[in-house]
Amino acid sequence: MNDALASVQALRVQAQARVEREDAAVVETPVALLCNGAPFAVMMATPCDLEDFALGFALSEGVVADAGEFRLVDVVHGAAGIALHAAIPQARYDALQRRRTLEGRSGCGLCGVEALQDALRPVPRVREPQPVSYARIQAALAALAAQQPLNTRSGGVHAAGFVHAGGLLVREDVGRHNALDKVIGALVRDGLDPATGFLVITSRASYEIVYKAAVAGIGVVVAISAPTDLAIRTAQAAGITLAAFARGDAFNLYAYPQRVLAQD
């Protein structure tokens, strides 16, 4: 956590009072993924859980088809940022050379896409997921709120959580897509079946969130904020149950509502 937070000075202004204080700010730094020595992508991310991030990003962006094709061989910290060096099969590397390098931002997962037709990729259809109850979703949202140490200290971090039979797997990052990539990497490394759990996220449900969930095989996505129309259409095409505006004791269901049960 020390690498993910920076100590900063702030002047607190309230009515006529001004008080100097020490504050914690989430760290945002360029993180580059290099495959077989060649640069593939640069994302603005929080430098924690980098092994999970590298694997999850590689899977969700189609760099590799499964975890067995990906090996993180080195993590290099430099003045300009962090370089994640990965080894992938030659056939995958050759395919990457036909794609331009992506450039990401913490608020956007589609920056730098070389052409409009490349922005909307064919979405895979997920396996039929296990149904989930209203009570379990509410419990997961409460647990997610309690398991965000970086956000508790900085107030500027997104979280994604994968709910499974053994509990809740949570990852945080300044970028909502990065947090999801970290969760995807972690659940794959832990050997969890994505069809037996569901995803909860602290952000809006964008196209990129739903697409990455589909690639990972997660069939139920619950977002605290609003969905986009493209996210809803993507969920419908992928067979994903999409819930959004999950606040307080209610949420809206936009696709495959029959999988959310009133009772366990």
SULQUI-V794222 format. One record per backbone hydrogen bond with DSSP energy under -1.0 kcal/mol. NH is the residue of the N-H (numbers start at 1). CO is the residue of the C=O. Records with the same first field share a line. If there is no record, write none. Layout:
NH = CO  CO
This chain:
6 = 25
8 = 23
10 = 21
12 = 19
14 = 17
17 = 14
19 = 12
21 = 10
23 = 8
25 = 6
27 = 4
29 = 45
31 = 43
32 = 82
33 = 41
34 = 84
35 = 38
36 = 86
38 = 35
40 = 33
41 = 33
42 = 102
43 = 31
45 = 29
48 = 46
53 = 49
54 = 50
55 = 51
56 = 52
57 = 53
58 = 54
59 = 55
60 = 56
61 = 57
62 = 59
63 = 58
64 = 58
69 = 66
70 = 67
71 = 87
73 = 85
74 = 85
76 = 83
78 = 81
82 = 30
83 = 76
84 = 32
85 = 74
86 = 34
87 = 71
93 = 89
94 = 90
95 = 91
96 = 92
97 = 93
98 = 95
99 = 96
102 = 40
103 = 111
104 = 42
105 = 108
108 = 105
113 = 110
118 = 115
119 = 116
126 = 238
130 = 195
132 = 259
134 = 261
137 = 133
138 = 134
139 = 135
140 = 136
141 = 137
142 = 138
143 = 139
144 = 140
145 = 141
146 = 142
147 = 144
152 = 148
153 = 149
154 = 150
155 = 151
158 = 173
160 = 171
161 = 200
162 = 169
163 = 198
164 = 167
167 = 164
169 = 162
171 = 160
173 = 158
179 = 175
180 = 176
181 = 177
182 = 178
183 = 179
184 = 180
185 = 181
186 = 182
187 = 183
188 = 184
189 = 185
190 = 186
191 = 188
192 = 187
196 = 193
198 = 163
199 = 220
200 = 161
201 = 222
202 = 159
205 = 226
206 = 204
210 = 206
211 = 207
212 = 208
213 = 209
214 = 210
215 = 211
216 = 212
218 = 213
221 = 241
222 = 199
223 = 243
224 = 201
225 = 203
228 = 205
232 = 228
233 = 229
234 = 230
235 = 231
236 = 232
237 = 233
238 = 234
239 = 235
240 = 235
241 = 219
243 = 221
244 = 252
245 = 225
246 = 223
247 = 245  250
250 = 247
252 = 244
254 = 242
259 = 256
260 = 257
261 = 132
